Amino acid sequence: MLPPLEIPTIDISPLLDSSSTVIRRQEVAIALLNAFTTFGVFYITSPTHPVFSTKKKDQILDATTRLFALDNSHKAKIPKIQPGGFTRGYVPIGGESGSTTKELKEGFSYGYEWPPNELEAKAQEDGGLNGLQGPNAWPEQETLNHLDQGQKDAFKETLQEFYLSVCEVAKGLLKGISLALALPEDELSKYCTTSETISFMRLFHYLPYADQQHSSQIGSSAHTDWGFLTLILSPCKTVGLQLFHDNAWQDVPSVENTLVVNGGDYLSLLTGGKLISPLHRVVSNGKEERYSMCCFYYPDYDAKIPLLVQDEARGQAASGSYSLLRDQRSEEDKDVSSKDQNGGGQDARSIATKLLNGEVNFGDYIVSKWTQVFRKGGAY
């Protein structure tokens, strides 16, 4: 049995404090660089920031468990918005997968809550809304009343506050990563000026399944994350997240008062592979359910992939190690695409090449990527 991975926990308080010294921020940057280049996964904390508090963890876990404890008749009424690659609302069990394996999880997806009338006004501007901007799909009022009954913290407001707080932490991390790459502190922020309007939070409920070596089911298929950063609250003691490191799957256990951070494919490609976008998955012990809250933090919709660090050739990007560049459609969808007489199933690899060559922006590409992981026949 492999010894536990020594994944570091990094106190990022200096990155969230405008009065901190450059020396302290540089110290954090060095720790980030080591973590990104060794594992691509690490824990972050900040004792004074509310998102890392036990109170906040308990609030968001309570809201999440209340949601997934609803009976199927309530869940079926939760709206599901899925035009193109924009996804909000309830995701039923088996409704998505990054592979041919059925993923035994259900989810709820939400993001930026546009102020009243602002979304409509934005839609009427020149250019309008991009393909990753749109309304949230909250449960209907009857279901919200059911969720909030007798609870101190309102479901909707708890989730909204949590999303904005995690985005704030992500913005702080951008400063540290910029310093880690010997770039101006605000360099990576230039790629994320409207990120919180297209990024999103996923609440996940993983169901137990038989622990079989060749099982056709899994919590979440092995994959890398597509975006800039993924920030994960993992409040359950049940181990499920695993990192592929040193040619073996190794556990990433929960650590109290922290968030787990994964580097994303976009960030890795941006740095020529210098910063790792780690291969990871979620498995079950076959007995216990598990919950997690994942913020997928994206660069701007129109962002391209300029190479910031030149120490590794871009050839690595074509190696197939990035989920962002792989075709993740089901075999059924691939078959339908190949038979499409109108050429509707544009070859995924050729589109990926266009992304790397700067011919396609990140947002348009991600919209097409999301359609690859939608699956038919999800169950409540």
Order of alpha helices (4+ residues) and beta strands (2+ residues): beta-alpha-alpha-beta-alpha-alpha-beta-beta-beta-beta-alpha-alpha-alpha-beta-beta-beta-beta-beta-beta-beta-alpha-beta-beta-alpha-alpha-alpha
